[in-house]
Amino acid sequence: MRVWIDITNSPHVLFFRPLIRLLETDGHEVEVTAREYAQTLELLDLHGVDHIVVGPGHGGAGLAGKARALAGRLPALRRFARGRGFDVALAHGSHELTLAARSLRIPSATAHDYEFATLQHQLGVRAASRAVFPEAIPAERLARLGARPPKLLRYPGIKEEYYLADFDPDPAALAGIDPERVLVVVRTPPEVSLYHRHANELFPAVLDRLGRDESVHAVVLPRTAEQRRAIGSLRLPSLHVPEHAVDAQSLVALADLVVSAGGTMNREAVALGTPVYTTFAGRLGAVDESLLRVGRLHALAGAGALELRKRERPGERVRRDPRLLLELLLSAA
């Protein structure tokens, strides 16, 4: 079987890494297209995923810019895929892929775990042959997006427990970090996302608290070059901003604490057993709501509430078989 995968954002590299390996082990041919955005291309290189960059990059924060990017990327994807004989097309959130695949009569499957990216879902989910979501999201929320059985397929747990199942952290990720200091990994807000329109007032206070504490080594992982420059301009001595994509999962697994204004890194910390606070300012999805209810994720009320201390032992992990995700996606074919 010939499989087309489109990767448009940094977290999706990790999601597809084990699935691509399983596909190739099973004898399938895989071709990966990608969009230039955040650390997507660097991470594809870092994880040895062959790929072809197709179409323009991210359209920015505004609706008009996103529409222009879609208008440019959609025909580019059609040109790429036409005549290649793909049997199925797979994505995690790439509405461009499902729209292009539908126009070319290629069966497609898309996965999501946040139900309030409404515009993206109205395009991508409705165009897909299969839509794969966590069981934690209520069916009525998904029905409004066009995801109903038999199109809708569900999986238990969180996706991070699947794609990190075979992952063990590399101690080399701690090079240059003082082991006596509290290691905090910080993820910036998704400021260019349409579903995150709120000024996140808590996040700057968190940076200030961490950046002035001499007992802390805070590794801040920005999403964009603009965020990297803005954080660097603060000149806070305990904040450290990598210039390039790093082994973030090893850092998260080995950290004493994670503070994230996004979603994926929160859930990676949960899956890897690392204490994690969320400063997400948008509308919480059902997955994060469920993690908060059971105490696997913590809402941060204020920067002063951060408990900055060394971890005594690794946290408990949940590992799930990624083949289940692959089988759900491939059912589109």
Disulfide bonds with the S-S distance in Angstrom:
none
